[in-house]
């Protein structure tokens, strides 16, 4: 037991109540969101449509890692994410990764002290009050914090996804799928925004978009074993726009699963790529896909500091200076902020 009541929500998933009492409906929704993610990747993998690092010559087993993370995942249901983090760290229920402690000369107490200072700063920052979920990439334990009251409040918005879909989004952040997230970045950089849409640092963050794509797939009941076509996207878009119009006309008499703002930001053809290309292997190769994959592969190699001559050659095609900058990048002096930031790590 970490603290509070631990409720087993399935064969492998644990829900930890930290200062809250979940309803049966909430617990069922959280369980459903976690299980959907696991089912999605298992089915995707079975039919050969999941892009694993090992499939493209990278020394990382992303599918295996994702499944292990899901099997060991603790979900902390709370109304005070940062207060719960502080309590669990102080009580020794969460343990800092070795590489984080190493940045403080191996002194774990100093590392914890610094992280708690940053945690307190975030707790006091109004922008973090809207954090519906938070995955800690600086602790050893696979853990996801969910702000249950905020999620329930947001779910009353007619355009918001269901609680289970939001949980699926947050759980996707815990899987460690660097290659797929980097593929997402390449697609976003290839002209994905709709005309008139301004870039947004948060909304267009590759990690965030990748998780929203999974949320989209759950909300729209997209089959993980099928390659989606542009006609499918256009049909779903038309259905959502009709539901939106009906809602505005009838004053809220239609279901809540009306829309997803990926439609408002990205073109239909790029939505097809975001769903297909970030999880495809050899049987669905295209020239565009090969380009995305080659860059993502080199990018991941740099992030691991495992760079072969062939990978360097591939990376050079996309810019020697960029490659050199990525290869040499290390944690900044403000290591705690670097570790806790949302963008991907190179250490």
C-alpha positions, 0 to 999 in steps of 0.5 A: 500500500502506498497510502490511502486505499488501494483498489485493484482495478484489473489483473495488472492495474492498480488505482490508488485513492489519495485523499479521495473516494472514487465512485464505482463509475469513476473507477470503472472509467479509469479501468476502461481507459487503461485497458483500452490502451493495452488492447489497442497496442496488443491488437496493433502489434499482432497484425504487424502495425506497431512500429517498435524500435527493434523493428527498425534497427534501434536497440530498444524494445518499445512494445515490450517496454510499453507493456511492462509499464502498463502491467506495473502502472499505478494510478493515483487518483487525487485532487491535489497532484503536487501535494500527493507527489510531495507526500509520496516522495517524502514517505519513500513511496517514489524513488528517483531515477539513478541518472537524476541522483547522479546529477547531484553527485550521487546525493539522493537527499539533495536531489529529493530536496531540489525536486521538492522545491520545483514541485512546490513552485509548480503547485503554486503556479496557477497554470498547473491548476489545470493539470488533469494528469501528470506522469513523472519521468524522473521516478523509477516507478510507472505512476500516473496522477489523475486530478479526478475532480477536474476530469469530472468537471471537464467531462461535463463540457459537451466537447470534452471526451469521456473520462475513460478517453481522457485516461487513455490520453494520460496513460499513453504518456507513460508508455515510453514510445519515443520513436512513435513520438518522434515520428509524430514530430516529423509529421507535424513539421511537414505542414500539418496545420490547417490554413489560418491555424497558428502554431501553439507550443503546447497543443502542437507538442509531439508528445501531447499530439501523440497522446491526443491521437490515441484519445481520438482513436478511442473516442471515435472507435477506430479499429487498431487492426486497420489502416485508416483512409482519408475517406474515413477521416472525412466521414468522421469529420462530417459526423462531428460537424453535424453533431456540433450543429445539432447541439447548437441548434437543440441546446444540448440534446445530443451526446457529449462525444461530439468533437475532437480539436485535432480536426480544428488544427490539422489537415485530413491527410496529416490526421491519416498520417498521425494515425497510421504512420506512427504505428506502421511497419514494413507492410505499409511502407510509403516514401513519406513513411520512409522519410518520417521513419528515417529521421525519427530513427536517427533522432532516437539514436542521438537521444540514446547516444548510440549512433552508428555510422549509418545513422549519422549518414541518415541524420546528415541528410537532414542537417549536419548542424542540427544533428551535431547540436542534438548529439552534444546536448546534455542536461542544463545546469538547472537539471531539475527543471530539465528533468521535469520538463515536458519536452523529450530528454536527451540524457 
